Amino acid sequence: MAVRVGTLSHAGVAASPRAATPTLYLVDASLYVFRAWHSMPDDFRGADGSPTNAVHGFARFLLELLDRARPQHIAVAFDEALDSCFRNAIYPAYKANREPAPEALKQQFVHCRELCAALGLSVLSHREYEADDLIGSACMSARAHRFRSVIVSADKDLSQLLGDHDEQWDFARGQRWGADGVPARHGVEASQMADYLALTGDAVDNIPGVPGIGAKTAAALLTHFGSLDALLERIDEVPYLRLRGAAACAARLREHRDLALLCRRLSTVACDVALGDADTHFVRRSAAPARLHALCERVRFGPLTRRRLYGAAGLEFNPGT
């Protein structure tokens, strides 16, 4: 899935080779909806009295993103496959450690998707694939047409997608990095992230990994062998590495070989999902004034937020409507 890449310079530098490269922004929406749900006060209410704090927080994030990036091509991916993802079929315990989203939040996800659509943004969701897979598939599709991608998410899983000129943008922290920045963050190359997570596991997603192999050991093994496949083919060499507990590590790898391969299947982002709007490279469409007005009424956005939303949509705002 991942591609070994070169060094990136930061956006906005006049000499950047990316200046003439069209850019696709790919937004991991669920991350920012959940963040708004937990950070915004719960006294926001819609016209029917239901909570709307996550919608208000997500709208603020989206408005700031649109203002700063001014994207011509953008897709916003939502997690719909909460318990129906293909990963659940091959490993039922996948994400089983997470509490189901409360009903009050589920309805707000609907509003957030509607907001994106009303603003003319492509919305991605699927019953069998997660937002990561939709982002990965869009990224690969765009790359085939010489687009670069900016992945708006702090999720480490998505670093495996970074190719030449791509960036990942942790919007909340104001941090951006390309594939050359992944080793400093995780100790491995972007192209090794799925193998790395197969070894270490991922507690957030309930992926077990190989017992007893932590981040430093996994990074050292992948630095030496290059890939999980090469590591498993050459396990007999592991006891001779200058690695603390090397013999025990080799024994764990032999015992849990199949588990390591399963964990890699779970941690690898699928990049072959058929997506609508891919042929147009997720070009930003004209806003839908009636849908935007109806949503503002349902959610009860205040006049300042409405003015900003109408401005982002390129529409004239009349405070009396």
N, C-alpha and C positions, 0 to 999 in steps of 0.2 A: 504494500500500500504506500509506504513512504519512499521518498527518493533522496539520495544523498545530494546535498546542495552546497552552493558556495555562500559567500558573505553578502549580507544585505546592508545597504545604507538606510538611514531613516527617511521617512516620507517628508517631503518639503525641501529636500536638498536639491538645488538646481541641477547638479551633475549626476543625479541618480539615473541609472539605466531604466528604472521603472517608470520614469516620467511619461513616456510615450506608450506604456503598456496599459491596456484597459484593465480595470480593477473590478472584481466582484466581491462585495461584502456579504459574508455569511454569518448570520447572527444565531447564537445558541440561546433562543428566547427563554426556555424554561428556567435556565440559571437565573435570569434577571427577574422573571416573574416570582420565583421562590424568594429571591433576595428582597424584593419589594414587599412580599407577604410578611416576611419576618421583621422588616425594618420600619415599615410605615405604620402609624397609629391606626387602630381599628375603628376609629370613629367616622370613617368615610362610608357613606351609604348611597346606594342607587335609588332610583325612583320607586322601586318596589320594597325598599328598606333593607335589601341584602348588602353585605359588605362589598366594598369596591376598593379597598386600600391597595391591593396588589395591582389593580388596573391603573390607579393614579400613579403609583411608583414606576410601573413599567412605562407609562406614557412619558413621564419625565426623562427616563433613560433613553427612550426612543427618540424623543425630541432633541436631546443633547447629541445623540449619535448622528442624526440626520443633519443637524446644524454644523457639526464639526467635520463630518466626512463628505457631505454633499454627494451621496452616491448616485450614480446613473444606473448601476446594476446592483441589485440587492435581493437577498432571499432570507426569510426569517423562519427558522426551523423550530417546530414544537414537538414535544414528546407526547405522542398519542398511544404508543405501544407500552403502556405502563406494566402490563402483565401478559401481553400477547406477543412480545418480541420473539424473533426466531431463537434468540439466545436462551429464553426460558424453555424452549423445546429440547435443547441439547443439554441444558443444566438447570433443572427446576429451581434450584436455590439461588439463581441469579437475581440479585437485588431483593432477595426475600427478607433482608434485614431492614428494609425501609417501611415506614408506616404509610398506609395509603393516604393520598391527598384528601383532605376534608372536602365535603360537598361544597362548602362556601368558596373554597379555592378553585375547585373544578369549574364552577360557573364563571369565575373571573378569567380563567384561561380562555374560555369561549369569547369573552369580551376583548381580550388581548389579541386574539387571532382576528377578530372582526375589526379592531382598530388598524392593524397592519394592512388588511385588505382595503379598508376605506381610504387609506393613505396611498394606495397604489403599489404596495409592496407585495412581492411574491411570498406566499405562505406555503411552507412545506410541512406535511405531517403524514404519517402512515401507520397502519395498524400492526404491521409486522417488523418495522424498522424504527430504530431510535433516531433522535435528532442528530446524533453524531454520524450515523450512516447516511442520512440525507445531506448533511454538510459535506461529508466525504465524497459522495456521488456527484454533488454539484461542483465541488472543487476539481475533481478529475475531469468532468465534462468541460468545465471552463478552461482547464489547462490545455486540453486538446485543441482549443480554439485560440490559444496564445493569450489567455487572460491570466492575470495573477489573482490570488485570493487573499483577502484579509478576513481571518476567522475571529469573530468577536466573541471570545470566551476565555475563561481562565482554566478550563478543563484540560488537565495534562494529557488525557487520551487523544485529544485532537492534534497534539504536536506531531504525531506520526504522519500527518497529512502534509506537512510543510515541504514544499519543493522550491525550485529556483524562484526567487523573488517573492514568494508567499510570506505572509506575516501572521502571527497570532497576537491578538490585542486584548489584554486584560483591561477592560474599559474602566472598571471601578478603581483600579490602582494606577491607571495611566501608564501601564507598561506594555511595550511592544517588542517582539523578538521574531527573528527568522530562524531557520533551521540551524544556523551557526550559533544561536543562543541557547539551544536545547541542552548541550552538554554541561553548561554552567548551572543549569537548573536541575538536571536529573542525572548527570554523569554519563549519559550515553548519547549517541547520535539520534536525530529525529527518526531515521530509518530503523532504529533498534527499539523504539518505544514499545511496540506490541510484544516483542520478545522480553523486554525488561519487565513489563507488567505480568507476563506469563510466569516469570520467576519469582517476583516479589509478591504477586497478588495485588488486589486493590480492595481494601476494606469498604470503601464507599459503595462499590458495586457487588460486594460479597463474592469476589473472585479469590479463591484461597491461595493460589500460587504454590510454589514448592516449599513445604515446611522447613523452617530453619534457614532459608536463604533471604537475607535482607537486601536493602538497597545497595550498600557498598559492595557486597559479594556479587550481586547480580551485575553491577556495573563493571567490576573487575573481570568477571567471566566473559561478558560480551566484548569488552575491550580486547581481551586476548583471543577469543575465538571468532568474533565478528557477528555471529548469529546463533540463535537457539538450535537450529538444525546442525550446524557445525559442532556446537558444544555437545549435543547428544551423540553425535557420531564419534566424538573423540573423548568420551568420558574417561577413558583409561589414562589420559594425560593430566586430568584434574588433580590427582594426589601429588603430583610433582610440581605444582604451581607454588609460587611464594605467596600463599594465601592462608590465612589463619583457618585451621580446621579443614584443610583441603581434602583430606581422606574422607572425613565425615560428609563433606559436601558432595563428593563423588558418589558415596553410598546413597545419599538422599536423591540425587538425580537419577540413579539407576532404579531406585524403588518407585519414584514418582514420575517417571518418564511420560506415561500416558496422561497424567494430570497436567504436566507442564504443557503438553500439546493441546489439551482441552482448554486450558487457561489462555493460550494464545488465540484460539478460535474466539473466545469470549472477548478478548481485549483488542482484537483487530477490527478496525472500522471497515464496514462493508462499503464498497465504492462502486457498486454496479446496480443501484436502485434506479429504475426508470422514473424520471421526474417530469412533471408538466412545467412548461415555461423554459425548459433547458434550451430549446432551439432558439429562443430569443435572448439567451444568456441572462435571463431574469432582469430584463430591462425594467426600470421603474415606470409604471404606467400612470396615467392621469388619475387623480383622486376621484372618489365617488361622493359628491356633496351630500346627497340624500342619506346615504349610509352613515357618513360622518356626523351629520346633524342628529340622526336618530340615536346613534351611539352616545353622543354627548348628552342627550336628554336622558337616556337610560342610566348612564353612569353618574350623571349630574356633575360633569366637569364644571369648574368655576370659570368665570369670564377670562381670566388670564391664561389658563390652560387651553381654553377654546380658541382664543386669539392665536396662541402659538401653534396649535394643531392646524388651524385654517391657513396660517402663514406657511407652515411646512408643506401643506398640500397645494400651495399656490392659489388659494381661494380667498376671496374678499370676505372679511368677517364683519357681520352686522350684529352689534350687541343686542339688538332687539329681537333676534331670531334664535 
